[in-house]
Amino acid sequence: TPAELGAIAVREKQAQLEQAAATVAGRGVKIKVQVLVGKPFIEIIRLVLKNGHDLVIKDARRRSRISTMLFGSQDMQLLRKCACPVWLVKSNDGVAEEIEPYERILVAVDQDAEGSGNLNRLLLELSTSLAVAESSELHIVHAWRLFAESYLRSPRLGFNDAQVDEMVAAEGKSRRRWVDGLRTSSGPAVAEAMKYLKPSLHVLEGDADEVVPDLARRLDVDLVVMGTLARSGIAGLFMGNTAESILGQLDCSVLAVKPEGFVSPVTLD
């Protein structure tokens, strides 16, 4: 019967997981193995809600050779709707590629988004602790644009190009000061890690969904740490369009973090 076949499949999966868990036995890590039945992202999120887990780690692999996206639909649903951070590890045919420590980690910070202060602090805490543990290069990127620059350049407003260029230069200088200030304003643990890591700062004029993926490719980073800012008050929108666009262009592992106070639309019912 279907029920009997399902039970057999669950037992087989359970045995496979227990065998995998046994390979890391004795390393001081206690592993509980559990097989969930249902739509993967929903069952994973329900388990997070039930047990109060702080992190979900999942493999990510291209589902076809013609696909340009690393992350599949289940991955994106987790990124949109899981309340705790989600770490998607790039793999090839189920074999993780990050056997060696990460060489380069890129963390994206945002000054403009609502509630970004606490989120930036968490992103820096996670990225610096990982970089220290992995002995990695740490790169911090911030993308910015002068607000309404194209409008300011309109002849109707009376500004000439030189004046607007001066505004752009002043804004860029302000953004660089802000990013540099994150070294000390994100708490003592981050400040201490920054002294050791000496991260590279990339304060780049442009849209984040263009700047971040382009820099990740140029630096050949192994991991991008970024926020997925929720849009409150709009039913069904759980991740900003910019974050969606960035994720769709990345070809490396990602650690994605929700802002404080995010509530998953998935429930235990």
N, C-alpha and C positions, 0 to 999 in steps of 0.2 A: 504494500500500500504506500501512498505518498508519505504518510506519517512515518512509516518504518524506514523508507529510503532517506527521509530527512534526518532521522535519528542516527542512521549509519554515517551520513555525511558529517554530522556534528561530531561524532566520535572520532572520525578520521582526522578532522581539522584539529580537534583537541589534542590528539596524539602528536600531530605535526608540531603544534605550538609547544607542547611539553618537551619535545625533542629539541626544538630550537632554544627553549629556555635553559635546558640542561647544559648547553654549550657555554653559558656564562655563569654557571653555578660556581660558588666558591669565591666570587669576586666581591663579596660583601653586599650584593644586591638581592633583595627579596622580590621574587617575581610571582605574580598571580596570573594564571592563564584562564581565559574565559572566551568562549565562542558565542557570538551574538548572531541572532537570526533576524533579518529584516533589511530595510534600506540602510546601507552602511553609515552614511553621515548622520542619519536620525538616531540610530542605535548608539553610535559613538557619543553624540552630544548628550543623549539621555544618561549614558553611563557617567559622563563628566558631571552632570547635574546631580545624579544620585550619590556619587562618591566624593564630590568636591575636588576632582583632580585639577592640578595647576597647569598641566601641559599635555598636549596631544602631539605625538610624533608619528608620522605616516610616511610611507614611501611614495614617491611621485615618479611616474615614468610615462613616456609617450605611449599612447594607445595605438598609434599607427605611424608608419614611416612618412606619410604625407602630412601629418599634423604638424603645425608650427607651434602649438602650445604644449608646454611640458605638463601643465596641471589639467587634470580631467574634471568632469562635472562634479564628481563627489568631492574632489579637493576644493573646488570653488565654493561648494555649499558649506563645507566645513569652515573655510575662511570667512564666509559671510555670516554664519550663524552660530559658531561655537564661541562661547563666552570666554574661555581660557585661551592663552596663546597656542597657536598651531605651528608646528615645525614640520615642513614638508621636505623630505630628504630626497634629492635627485638620485635616481637609480637607473640601471640598465638591465632590463629583463629580470628585475627583482633582485639584482646584486648591487648593493650600495656602492657608489663610487667614492665616498668619503672615508675610505679605509685609513688613509693618511690624514693627519691633522689638517684643518683648514689653513690655507696659506694666507688668504685675504678675505676679510669680512667687511662688508659695507653696511653702514647704518644710515637710514634716511630720517632727517628731523624736519619738523614743520613749525614755523612760527605763527602762521596765519589761522590755522584751523581752531575751531572752538574746543576748549579743553585740552589743547595740545601740550600744555606745560607738564602735567603729570605723565602724559603718555611719552613725551620726550625723555623724561627722567627714567621711566621704566625701560625704554628702548636702549638708553645708554647703559643702564645697569646690566641688562642682559648681554648687550654686545661687548662691553668691556670685560665682563666675567668670562664670556666664551673666548675672547681674544687672549686673555691671560692664560686660561686653561689650555688653549690650543697653540700658544706661542705664535699667534697670527698677527699679520699686519692689520691695523684697524683704519678704515677710511670713513669719515663722516661727510655726508653730502647734504646740502641744503639748496633747493631750487627756489628762485624768487623772480618776481617781475614788479616793476613800478606800477602801482595801482592806476588803472585808466590811462596808461601811457599813450595809447593810440588816440584817445580823446583829447589829451593834453596837447598833442601835436596838431590838432585841428586848427586851421587859420582863424576860425571864429573866436577862439579863446584868447588870441593875442600873444601867445608864447611863441618865441622862435625856437628853432632846433637846438641852438646852443643852450638856451635856458632849460629846455627839457633834458638835454644831455647832462646838464649839471645836476638836475634832480635825480636822474638815473644813477649818476656816480655817487651822490650822497646816499641814496638808498642802498646801493651796493656796499658802501663803507659801513652803514648801519647794520646791515645783515651780517657782514664779516665780524663785527664787534659782538653781535649777539651769539653767533656760533662759537666764537672763541670763548665767550663767557660761560658757555655750557660746561666747560672743563671744571669750573669751580662751583657753579650754581646747581649742580645735579646731585649734590650730597658728597660726604667725605669719602665714601667707598669709590665712587666714580672718579673723584679728584685724584685719589691715590693711584688708581689704575691708569688714569690719563698720564700721570708723570712717568709711569713705567712704559706705557705703550707708545707714547709720543705719536698720536694718530695724525694722519694727513687730513687736512680740512679742504673740502671742495665746495666753495660757495659760488654757485653757477647761475647766471641769468638765463631764465627759460622756464618752460612748463615742466613740472615734475614728471609727468608721464613720458616726456621725451628725454629729459636730463638723466634721470635715475637709471633706466635701462641702458642708455648709451654709455654711461660711466661704468656700469657693471660689466658690460661687454669689453670696454677698452682696458679695464683693470684686470679682466679675467677673474672676477671674484668667485669664491666658492659658496658664499652665503650672503644673502641680503636680509637685514633685519629692518622691518618697517611696520608702521601702524596702518590699520584698516579702519579709518574713522567712520563711525556709524552716522547715519542721517536720521535724526529724530523727527518724529511727526509725519513721516511719509511711509505709509504701509508698504511692506515688501522691500524697502531699501535698507539693507543692513551693512553696506560697504560703499564708500564713496566711489564715484566714477573714476577718479584719478587712480585710486588704489587698484581698481579692477583693470585699468589699462596698463599699469605698471606690471602687474602679475602676469598679464597675458603676453608680455614681451620678454620675461625673464627665462633664462635657460640654466638656472642654478638653484641650489636649495634656498628655501625661504623660511624665516621665522617671523610670523605675522602676529601682531598684538592688537587687541581691541582696546578702546579707551575705557577709563574707569567708569563704572556704572552701566556698562552695556548689558542688556538683558536679552538672552536668546529667545527667539520666537518658538523654538522647540521646547515642549514641556514633557513632563513625566507621564501625563495622561495619555 
